[in-house]
């Protein structure tokens, strides 16, 4: 990678943004023999939310050729545990119950390092990457079937680069969508998140074997808390709350004289959870500065054209409750690389057909996750913490066994290939009459007990080499 180097004046594909979406499509396109130039406005490493990966990411990592290194660097994730407001009622989904083979173990990553790792890999694949270089303007109608961008480096110098095709992977900056006016906020999913890392925490309830914890907060917050083990002595803990509630609390805390009202709000909200309070009994913050992410749900209407395509968060972003963001971005980029390849090799007409097919699949996946998120936030619908996890209960109830299997696969990331099938299942759970039947026959059975373990060997989850990488991270201040 280069910071300050002059970019090549021409290339086949320009990629705006070096996050997981941008680095993934850059790697796959470079591997297909195309000249690819990536412009990333920041200098990596950079802080970012979204540290928990889904099992369906596994095969993308394998295809990229980064899996072995990832197994040494980051904590493995065998499942997800949902806890109710009381801190006692819970459901554990162990991916190994329904997914055969090594791919049932996903990853919990330090995003600042993970994003840098993927971008470095795109350079190894042959992409030209420029960090600290922001795209300032774009022309999608250059004569001769091309596009061009104007970029500015950290010294204030501008450069113009021309290409055959543009991929906008600029993340929540939504570079192209903002200029086209095609971005629309999800008003009903307005949420704000506050988070930071902790050490000296108490590992229990599944943390000791790598599981992410999703804790319901309920009430006015209409939100949840995440607790993610990123090492043997590092937890990421964040609180997500309704933005209207966040703003009201901000006003109240400011009026009460809290100079650091955001910190006061964060600590108050996470410690209201009995489970989180016990986890943090003797803990301390690793980084005092809180990470803030607000009003982050939106969608974009126009996602592709003859000379451009949007991918990842530049195309849509929805609530991170199910850890779907990185997988949606990377899998979309994986598919899109094939379509862009068709467009570059076979022309506009063949490219349009390929784009249409790819985006039908991508839009369907995002719509499914959106529907699942709305279900999570519907108070009178499904409470994931109350489902329980004793699979043997369903041996004489094939229908409900299939329902639990569907939930496992949804939480694992099976969004793209069977979106319609899963969408119908979510609709069933939203139907009051059918949900009541489901609740009475499944959720309220006495023998439907929760469990908080996937029975994993801690040395498999926390690779001994993690200690070396953690020491290196502390030296770098990440």
Secondary structure, 3 states (H helix, E strand, C coil): CECCCCCCCECCEEEECCCHHHHHHHHHHHHCCCCEEEEECCCCCCCCCCCECCHHHHHHHHHHCCHHHHHHHCEEECEEEEECCCCCCEEEEEHHHCCCCHHHCEEECCHHHHHHHHHHHHHHCCCEEEECCEEEEEEEEECCCEEEEEEECCCCCEEEEEECEEEECCHHHCHHHHHHCCEEECHHHCEEEEEEEEECCCCCCCHHHCCEEEEECCHHHCCEEEEEEEECCEEEEEEEEEHHHHHHHHHHHHHCCCCCHHHHHHHHHHHCCHHHHHHCCCCEECCCCCEEEECCCEEECCCECCCEEECHHHCEECCHHHCCHHHHHHHHHHHHHHHHHHHHHHCHHHHHHHHHHHHHHHHHHHHHHHHHHHHHCCCCCCCHHHCCCCHHHHHHCHHHHHHHHHHHHHHHCCCCCCHHHHHHHHHHHHCHHHHHHHHHHHHCCCCCCCCCCCCCCHHHHCCCCHHHHHHHHHHHCC
